[in-house]
Amino acid sequence: MKVFSMLKFNASSSGGKPPFLTCLFRWLEQVRKRGLPPLLLAFCLLALSANVFAQLRQPGPSSPLYGARPESGATSNGLPAALRDVGLEQKLDQQLPLDLIFRDENGQDVKLGQYFGQKPVVLALVYYDCPMLCTQVLNGMVTSFRVLPFQIGKEFEVVTVSFDPRETSALATTKKKVYVNYLPEKMRPAAANGWHFLTGDEANIAKLTDAVGFRYHYDEATKQFAHASGIMLATPPGKLSRYYYGIEYSARDLRLGLIESSANKIGSPVDQLLLYCYHYDPATGKYGAAVMKIMRTAGVITVLAILAMLFALKGRSPKLADVKTGGAAQ
């Protein structure tokens, strides 16, 4: 009883209390009058307190490195000034500038557009001398490529571009050799022709990074670049279609993205069914289950199964035997 008196006193003495607290105190008063057991009352209070704290807790800000959901109002992310402009902003359906000139791993001038036109392209922006994050990005890529049912150079191309204008083709050659050799031996010949490691000058790099929304910053103190991690997927004509964040890339998500980016020109009927049941979420850069589509598919399968069962039972109806009735036995 003392607890209820204290609750009532606090409720009446606190002006402008939230509506849910008012409802809570009224409910407690009703519970007290009905004389529920103390153990049951304590359990109810515990459940209600979880809901109350869930309402009071405010969601934290989105990661500043991956421009996904905007926040309302000003929020402090606690990042140093050098990192505030670093991020990866999605520009879906943006046309890549395919006329840009870079140098391939052999030191030859190449147009970006020569890697497009026939197949979807996985695009990664890294710098080859990166001591940490870029290596993780490349490791995540090759790990996914190893288990994909599609092969580099056959069903899709990979273009890796250094955003450090000081890096040379010799460094790109070394990097390519390392990562092509990470692939299974049977995949290496096609990958050697389909995975391209490019370098370029500052002007072309700036145009490409701006087109894909890749923002980075050079830190003079550490002599390193601060940048986000992620890879992009482009259609054969060179339009950005998918973004994958982080340093690990699900083989399933990359597989579905390649099928969609190729306008369903690659993949099996099973892949088409998976694509129907999953949809791409730009906010997370991942594929999630399309619940309504799955339910519709399950419903159609169920109806077809019932119809097949009824048809099978109809063909197995027992024949009625002729039975003579009435009269006395002769």
Helices and strands as residue ranges (DSSP letters): H 2-13, H 19-34, H 38-56, E 66-67, G 81-83, E 87-89, E 101-103, E 109-111, G 112-115, E 121-126, H 133-147, E 157-162, H 169-180, G 185-187, H 188-194, E 195-198, H 202-212, E 214-219, E 224-227, E 230-234, E 240-245, H 251-261, H 269-277, E 278-281, E 286-289, H 291-314
